[in-house]
Amino acid sequence: MVKNSFISVIPQEEKEKNKGSLEFQVFSFTNKIRRLTSHLELHRKDYLSQRGLRKILGKRQRILAYLSKKNRVRYKELIGQLDIREPKTR
């Protein structure tokens, strides 16, 4: 029911080849985050899922930080495609 709302930015053939690519990892983390967020809207006191969500958010944040340092163009494209906000800079 919820899975249909996820956008598939990466074509199916490309998914099979590049499961380790940074784009695919961020894409799959984003899907997990959206799924967990909708789960937590129903089950507010599911603290174990909240912990899992925070861990996945941290992983995605670290990958995005690495990508923004290494290749700013790919980073901007990915953020635009997945509709993710840029992290606040200090």
C-alpha positions in Angstrom: 0.0 0.0 0.0 2.8 2.5 0.9 5.4 1.1 -1.5 3.5 2.4 -4.5 4.1 6.0 -3.4 7.9 5.7 -3.8 9.4 7.2 -6.9 11.8 5.1 -9.0 14.5 7.5 -10.2 16.9 4.9 -11.3 15.9 2.6 -14.3 15.5 -1.1 -13.5 18.5 -2.2 -15.7 20.8 0.2 -13.9 19.7 -1.0 -10.5 20.9 -4.5 -11.3 24.3 -3.3 -12.4 25.1 -0.7 -9.7 23.7 -1.9 -6.4 26.9 -0.5 -4.7 26.8 2.9 -6.3 26.4 5.9 -4.0 23.2 6.9 -5.9 21.6 3.5 -5.4 22.5 3.4 -1.7 21.0 6.9 -1.1 18.0 5.9 -3.1 17.4 2.7 -1.1 18.0 4.5 2.2 15.5 7.2 1.2 12.9 4.5 0.4 13.5 2.9 3.8 13.3 6.3 5.5 9.9 7.1 3.9 8.6 3.7 4.7 9.6 4.0 8.4 8.3 7.5 8.6 4.8 6.4 7.4 5.0 3.5 9.9 5.8 5.8 12.8 2.9 8.1 11.9 0.7 5.1 12.9 2.8 3.7 15.7 4.2 6.7 17.6 5.6 4.8 20.5 7.6 2.3 18.4 10.9 3.3 19.8 12.9 0.5 18.2 11.8 1.7 14.8 12.7 5.3 15.7 16.2 4.2 16.5 16.4 2.3 13.2 15.2 5.5 11.4 17.9 7.6 13.1 20.6 5.1 12.2 19.5 5.1 8.5 19.3 8.9 8.5 22.8 9.1 9.8 24.1 6.6 7.2 22.4 8.6 4.4 23.8 11.9 5.8 27.3 10.5 5.8 27.1 9.2 2.2 25.7 12.5 1.0 28.4 14.4 2.8 31.1 12.3 1.1 29.4 12.7 -2.3 29.1 16.5 -1.9 32.9 16.7 -1.2 33.9 14.4 -4.0 31.5 15.3 -6.8 29.2 18.3 -6.3 27.4 17.9 -9.6 26.3 14.3 -8.9 25.3 15.4 -5.4 23.1 18.3 -6.6 21.4 16.0 -9.2 20.7 13.3 -6.6 19.3 15.8 -4.1 17.0 17.2 -6.8 15.8 13.8 -8.0 15.0 12.4 -4.6 13.6 15.7 -3.3 15.8 15.8 -0.2 16.7 19.0 1.6 20.4 19.9 1.9 21.8 19.7 5.4 22.3 22.9 7.3 25.9 24.1 7.2 27.4 25.4 10.4 
